[in-house]
Amino acid sequence: MIRFDQVSVVYHGASEPVLRDVELTVPEGELCLVVGRTGSGKSTLLGAVNGLVPHFTGGTLHGRVTVDGRDTAHHPPRELADVVGVVGQDPLAGFTTDTVEEELAYAMEQLAVPPEVMRKRVEETLDLLGLAELRHRALHELSGGQQQRVAIGSVLTAHPRVLVLDEPTSALDPTAAEEVLAAVTRLVHDLGVTVLLAEHRLERVVQYADRVVYLPGDGTVRDGLPAEVFRDTAIAPPVVQLGRLAGWRPLPLSVRDARRAAAPLRERLAARPVPPVRSARSPGERVLRAERVVVRHGRQVAVREVSLDLAAGQVVALMGRNGSGKSSLLWALQGSGARQGGTVLVAGKDPKRVPAAEARRLVGLVPQTPTDLLYLDSVDAELAQADRESAPAPDRGARALLDALAPGVPGHLHPRDLSEGQQLALVLAVQLAAAPPVVLLDEPTRGLDYPAKDALIAIVDRLAAEGRAVVVATHDVEFAAAAADRVVVLAEGGSVADGPTPAVITASPVFAPQTAKILAPLPWLTVHQVAAALAEPSPEPKPEADR
């Protein structure tokens, strides 16, 4: 179905090709998982399948890419729309109509499909993806998982034979992600659609893959069966990392397979103390107090009388399904967002009742899209503006903060030319220049690979060690397990759980990380804990008289 024949892609001004002499064949009806570090060429590989590369991205394509027999060099994306459907990371940004039914019909209208055929395909797609009850709903009213299914449906109505998905679960809670992946697997198994899926949260998708295409970052591509490819990749989901550590063969790809192999490992770990997930720290004095906060958007109650205390040196993960009120609560705490009821006090002041410059010195917030806060044309300009607004101490300027968070970011670059991890670090440096005691991060792991998330965990840990209270709104259970001291769960705008991380995330299978599921009932949360325990000498057996 898809063939890359000696394909190389070189962008203008680049010294090395992004893809180099790629040989790849993807048969019909396979779910192919594309993995690699940020910047390794995944987006270029996906874009070459529907002709975006090089027709719209520029650069030079050497070799030949064919999809269902069509050479993409001679067929721009509009001439491949009936064969290849593409769904990007942000479904809402790609919608062109107002309601579910209209969006499903739009692509067919552009392809001049007869009205009677359109009607039939819309009905089929509504049933296939479980959208029938939502047909007349406005797109902006849907949850993230529902929007993602509509985005997939909007390209399926054209009956493409290939579906390209770029980070389809990055913005979704665990339950919504499972819904989307179940719909995708059904397309592969029941309709024979070929799916290319790029995803950083491999723990969600690896068990569904028929094939893995791995980009190590040097321009080359390696593909094969998942268990074979993941034996030595630089990135791997926790279940694979645990399998490597324990020496399991074949490598497990699902929690179910790992649990079947894990009995000897559980026996070894049962006699060992559980190492702390992070360096021990005791919460300091209270730095923020929120009481009975209420946020409404029109008639919709987004936050329902939530009370929250934050202590210095504490990292709190704010979790809950899409639409549960996490972002609304963060903006209400920061002071810029709506708040129709309740009180928020930081150092005795309400961030909503003080000038914006003073509010930044109380609470710093990094939104889901960090670039929303970047408006100047270079990194140096952003850092200088932050210093002018915050007047920090000489050794705590924005550049010093950025170098501590992400060393080596060139000052002359445009902020939008940075990687997602560098953009996040830049916005953090801008916010931290004001030295706020409270730092709020909204979905910071979106688009980050595993090493970048490890770096973010170190950043969050450093902020807590400096005595700041850090709140991270996230759907990433693996990140929450490794970074947070405390977890607060929201549902329908209200707080339904609040407690230490191990107690809260292991109480529900939805929020439990893979390691906890595999080693239950033992209280282990991360692969790093297991590695640290196994590195210690085995405990000496007790003498018979002491037993």
HELIX and SHEET records of a PDB file:
HELIX    1   1 LYS A   42  VAL A   49  1                                   8    
HELIX    2   2 LEU A   52  HIS A   55  1                                   4    
HELIX    3   3 PRO A   77  GLU A   79  5                                   3    
HELIX    4   4 PRO A   91  GLY A   94  1                                   4    
HELIX    5   5 VAL A  100  GLN A  110  1                                  11    
HELIX    6   6 PRO A  115  LEU A  128  1                                  14    
HELIX    7   7 ALA A  132  LEU A  134  5                                   3    
HELIX    8   8 LEU A  139  GLU A  141  5                                   3    
HELIX    9   9 GLY A  144  LEU A  156  1                                  13    
HELIX   10  10 PRO A  174  LEU A  191  1                                  18    
HELIX   11  11 LEU A  202  VAL A  205  1                                   4    
HELIX   12  12 VAL A  206  TYR A  208  5                                   3    
HELIX   13  13 PRO A  226  VAL A  229  1                                   4    
HELIX   14  14 PRO A  238  ALA A  246  1                                   9    
HELIX   15  15 VAL A  255  ALA A  261  1                                   7    
HELIX   16  16 ALA A  263  ALA A  270  1                                   8    
HELIX   17  17 LYS A  326  GLN A  334  1                                   9    
HELIX   18  18 PRO A  351  ARG A  353  5                                   3    
HELIX   19  19 ALA A  356  ARG A  360  1                                   5    
HELIX   20  20 PRO A  370  LEU A  373  5                                   4    
HELIX   21  21 VAL A  379  SER A  390  1                                  12    
HELIX   22  22 PRO A  394  ARG A  396  5                                   3    
HELIX   23  23 ALA A  398  LEU A  405  1                                   8    
HELIX   24  24 PRO A  415  ASP A  417  5                                   3    
HELIX   25  25 GLU A  420  LEU A  432  1                                  13    
HELIX   26  26 TYR A  450  ALA A  465  1                                  16    
HELIX   27  27 VAL A  477  ALA A  483  1                                   7    
HELIX   28  28 THR A  501  ILE A  505  1                                   5    
HELIX   29  29 GLN A  514  LEU A  519  1                                   6    
HELIX   30  30 VAL A  527  ALA A  535  1                                   9    
HELIX   31  31 GLU A  544  ASP A  546  5                                   3    
SHEET    1   A 4 LEU A  19  VAL A  26  0                                        
SHEET    2   A 4 ILE A   2  VAL A  10 -1                                        
SHEET    3   A 4 THR A  60  VAL A  67 -1                                        
SHEET    4   A 4 ARG A  70  ASP A  71 -1                                        
SHEET    1   B 6 VAL A  84  VAL A  87  0                                        
SHEET    2   B 6 VAL A 162  ASP A 166  1                                        
SHEET    3   B 6 THR A 194  ALA A 198  1                                        
SHEET    4   B 6 LEU A  31  GLY A  36  1                                        
SHEET    5   B 6 ARG A 211  LEU A 215  1                                        
SHEET    6   B 6 ARG A 222  GLY A 224 -1                                        
SHEET    1   C 3 GLN A 300  ALA A 311  0                                        
SHEET    2   C 3 ARG A 286  HIS A 297 -1                                        
SHEET    3   C 3 GLY A 341  VAL A 346 -1                                        
SHEET    1   D 6 VAL A 363  VAL A 366  0                                        
SHEET    2   D 6 VAL A 438  ASP A 442  1                                        
SHEET    3   D 6 ALA A 469  ALA A 473  1                                        
SHEET    4   D 6 VAL A 315  MET A 319  1                                        
SHEET    5   D 6 ARG A 486  ALA A 491  1                                        
SHEET    6   D 6 GLY A 494  PRO A 500 -1                                        
END                                                                             
